[in-house]
Amino acid sequence: MRKLYAIEDLNFFVYDVSITVIYNNEIVKNRIIRNFREHNFFIIDSKDIISNKSVSEYLKANKFNMKMVPYFNLEKIISKKLRNLSYRERIYLKTIILITTIKLTYIFDDILTFLNEDEKNIIIKYLKDNNLNFLNITSDIDEVLFTNYLIVLTKGGVAIEGNTKNVLKEEKLLKKLGFSLPFTYDLSLQLMSYGLLDKPYYSVDRLVNNLWK
């Protein structure tokens, strides 16, 4: 993997792949974000959209391709005023506009946490289908399943990193660092111990499909 950027004092590197960074220390996360703001990365945060425009007007004003409205499941809100949307819906809308109109490496600053599962999956699918690099910084352990590479940060810097599936095998270390396992993965391990599964699962849909067979 090609290194795009380094924060030397944390031994932290960004590569030209999609990565999840999970942290348990706000100071460390803020230090990373400050470094990224000074370089050629686009940071998407949870600052709210404040506007009296309709969703349709807002999309068009931001040069969004209106043919993609169905792709992002926006039909139900397209005629609503922005001020009448829920906070989650406004964050989702803001994220969609930014990833479809600005072509850079994206830094998600704990942004996906505000979205529901369908919205998260649509965002991640769009990024991967369009070969867009992104770094997802999150405090939600379940979000590590969106990417194949995982970096675990603590106050001292990088505690462990590597292929997501390999990092999740380090259950004792993760718990020592204050992290649980992702729910779907953890549940599948428990079902394996009862002989109901023969391998761990990282997707809730695949887990459910297997159990219903």
C-alpha positions as CSV (number, residue, x, y, z in Angstrom):
1,M,0.0,0.0,0.0
2,R,1.2,3.5,-0.9
3,K,1.5,5.9,2.1
4,L,-0.3,9.2,1.5
5,Y,0.4,10.9,4.8
6,A,2.1,10.4,8.1
7,I,1.7,11.7,11.6
8,E,5.1,10.8,13.0
9,D,4.5,11.3,16.7
10,L,1.6,8.8,16.6
11,N,3.3,6.4,14.2
12,F,0.1,6.9,12.2
13,F,-0.1,6.5,8.4
14,V,-2.8,7.0,5.8
15,Y,-2.7,4.6,2.8
16,D,-4.3,4.7,-0.6
17,V,-7.0,2.3,0.6
18,S,-10.1,2.5,2.7
19,I,-9.4,2.4,6.4
20,T,-11.3,2.5,9.7
21,V,-9.6,4.1,12.7
22,I,-11.2,3.4,16.0
23,Y,-10.2,5.4,19.1
24,N,-10.9,5.7,22.8
25,N,-9.2,9.1,23.4
26,E,-10.7,12.3,22.1
27,I,-7.4,14.2,22.4
28,V,-5.6,11.8,20.0
29,K,-8.5,12.0,17.5
30,N,-8.5,15.8,17.6
31,R,-4.7,15.8,17.0
32,I,-5.2,13.7,13.9
33,I,-8.0,15.9,12.6
34,R,-5.9,19.0,13.1
35,N,-3.1,17.5,11.0
36,F,-5.4,16.5,8.2
37,R,-7.0,20.0,8.0
38,E,-3.6,21.4,7.0
39,H,-3.2,19.0,4.1
40,N,-5.1,17.8,1.0
41,F,-7.8,15.8,2.7
42,F,-11.5,16.6,2.8
43,I,-12.9,16.2,6.3
44,I,-16.7,15.5,6.6
45,D,-17.9,16.3,10.1
46,S,-21.3,16.5,11.8
47,K,-21.9,20.2,11.5
48,D,-25.5,20.8,10.7
49,I,-27.0,22.2,7.5
50,I,-29.0,25.4,8.1
51,S,-31.2,26.4,5.2
52,N,-34.7,27.4,4.2
53,K,-34.4,25.7,0.8
54,S,-36.1,22.5,-0.1
55,V,-34.0,19.3,-0.5
56,S,-34.5,19.5,-4.3
57,E,-33.3,23.1,-4.4
58,Y,-30.4,22.4,-2.1
59,L,-29.2,19.4,-4.2
60,K,-29.4,21.4,-7.5
61,A,-27.6,24.4,-5.9
62,N,-24.8,22.1,-5.0
63,K,-24.6,20.6,-8.5
64,F,-25.8,17.1,-7.4
65,N,-26.7,14.7,-10.2
66,M,-30.5,14.4,-9.7
67,K,-30.5,11.1,-11.6
68,M,-28.9,9.7,-8.4
69,V,-31.9,10.5,-6.2
70,P,-33.1,6.9,-6.3
71,Y,-29.7,5.5,-5.7
72,F,-29.5,7.3,-2.4
73,N,-33.2,6.7,-1.5
74,L,-34.0,10.4,-1.4
75,E,-37.5,10.2,-3.0
76,K,-39.4,10.5,0.3
77,I,-37.6,13.7,1.4
78,I,-36.9,15.4,-2.0
79,S,-39.8,17.9,-1.7
80,K,-39.3,18.7,2.0
81,K,-37.7,21.8,3.5
82,L,-34.3,21.2,5.0
83,R,-35.4,22.7,8.3
84,N,-38.1,20.0,8.5
85,L,-35.7,17.1,8.2
86,S,-34.4,15.2,11.1
87,Y,-30.8,15.9,12.2
88,R,-29.8,12.4,10.8
89,E,-31.4,13.2,7.5
90,R,-29.6,16.5,7.1
91,I,-26.2,14.8,8.0
92,Y,-26.9,12.1,5.4
93,L,-27.8,14.7,2.8
94,K,-24.7,16.7,3.5
95,T,-22.5,13.6,3.2
96,I,-24.1,12.6,-0.1
97,I,-23.4,16.0,-1.6
98,L,-19.8,16.1,-0.5
99,I,-18.8,12.6,-1.7
100,T,-20.5,13.1,-5.1
101,T,-19.3,16.6,-5.9
102,I,-15.7,16.8,-4.4
103,K,-13.1,14.2,-5.5
104,L,-10.5,13.9,-2.8
105,T,-9.6,11.5,0.0
106,Y,-12.4,11.7,2.5
107,I,-12.0,11.8,6.3
108,F,-15.2,10.9,8.1
109,D,-14.9,12.5,11.5
110,D,-17.3,10.2,13.5
111,I,-20.0,11.0,10.9
112,L,-21.4,7.6,10.0
113,T,-22.3,7.1,13.7
114,F,-25.3,9.5,13.1
115,L,-26.7,7.5,10.2
116,N,-28.9,4.4,10.2
117,E,-27.6,1.1,8.8
118,D,-29.2,1.5,5.3
119,E,-27.7,5.0,4.9
120,K,-24.3,3.8,6.1
121,N,-24.3,0.9,3.6
122,I,-25.4,3.2,0.7
123,I,-22.5,5.6,1.5
124,I,-19.9,2.9,1.7
125,K,-21.2,1.2,-1.4
126,Y,-20.9,4.4,-3.4
127,L,-17.4,5.0,-2.2
128,K,-16.2,1.5,-3.0
129,D,-18.0,1.3,-6.3
130,N,-16.3,4.6,-7.4
131,N,-12.9,3.6,-6.0
132,L,-12.8,6.6,-3.7
133,N,-10.4,6.5,-0.8
134,F,-11.7,7.2,2.7
135,L,-10.6,7.1,6.3
136,N,-13.4,6.5,8.8
137,I,-12.5,7.7,12.3
138,T,-15.0,6.4,14.7
139,S,-15.7,5.4,18.3
140,D,-18.3,2.8,17.2
141,I,-16.7,-0.6,17.0
142,D,-19.4,-1.9,14.7
143,E,-18.2,0.4,11.9
144,V,-14.9,-1.4,11.6
145,L,-16.7,-4.0,9.5
146,F,-17.0,-1.5,6.6
147,T,-13.3,-1.6,5.7
148,N,-10.6,-4.3,5.3
149,Y,-7.9,-2.3,7.2
150,L,-8.2,-1.3,10.8
151,I,-6.1,1.0,13.0
152,V,-6.7,1.0,16.8
153,L,-5.6,4.2,18.5
154,T,-5.1,4.9,22.2
155,K,-3.6,7.8,24.1
156,G,-0.1,6.5,23.3
157,G,-0.8,6.2,19.6
158,V,-1.3,3.2,17.4
159,A,-1.9,0.1,19.6
160,I,-2.6,-2.4,16.8
161,E,-3.3,-2.3,13.0
162,G,-3.7,-4.6,10.1
163,N,-6.3,-6.5,8.2
164,T,-9.6,-6.0,10.0
165,K,-10.3,-9.7,10.4
166,N,-6.9,-10.3,11.8
167,V,-7.1,-7.4,14.3
168,L,-10.5,-8.7,15.5
169,K,-8.9,-12.0,16.4
170,E,-6.9,-10.1,19.1
171,E,-10.0,-10.1,21.4
172,K,-8.0,-10.0,24.6
173,L,-5.9,-7.0,23.5
174,L,-9.0,-5.1,22.2
175,K,-10.8,-5.6,25.5
176,K,-7.8,-4.5,27.4
177,L,-7.8,-1.3,25.4
178,G,-11.4,-0.8,26.2
179,F,-13.1,-2.1,23.0
180,S,-15.7,-4.8,22.6
181,L,-16.1,-6.8,19.5
182,P,-18.5,-5.8,16.7
183,F,-22.0,-7.2,17.5
184,T,-22.4,-9.4,14.4
185,Y,-18.9,-10.8,14.7
186,D,-19.2,-11.4,18.5
187,L,-22.6,-13.1,18.1
188,S,-21.3,-15.4,15.4
189,L,-18.4,-16.5,17.7
190,Q,-20.9,-17.3,20.4
191,L,-23.0,-19.3,18.0
192,M,-19.9,-21.2,16.9
193,S,-19.2,-22.2,20.5
194,Y,-22.7,-23.9,20.5
195,G,-22.0,-25.6,17.2
196,L,-24.6,-23.6,15.3
197,L,-22.0,-22.0,12.9
198,D,-18.7,-23.3,11.5
199,K,-17.1,-19.9,10.8
200,P,-17.4,-16.2,12.0
201,Y,-19.6,-13.8,10.1
202,Y,-18.9,-10.1,9.5
203,S,-22.2,-9.2,7.8
204,V,-25.5,-9.4,9.6
205,D,-27.3,-10.2,6.4
206,R,-25.1,-13.2,5.7
207,L,-25.4,-14.3,9.3
208,V,-29.2,-14.2,9.2
209,N,-29.3,-16.0,5.8
210,N,-27.1,-18.8,7.1
211,L,-29.2,-19.3,10.3
212,W,-32.4,-19.5,8.2
213,K,-31.0,-22.2,5.9
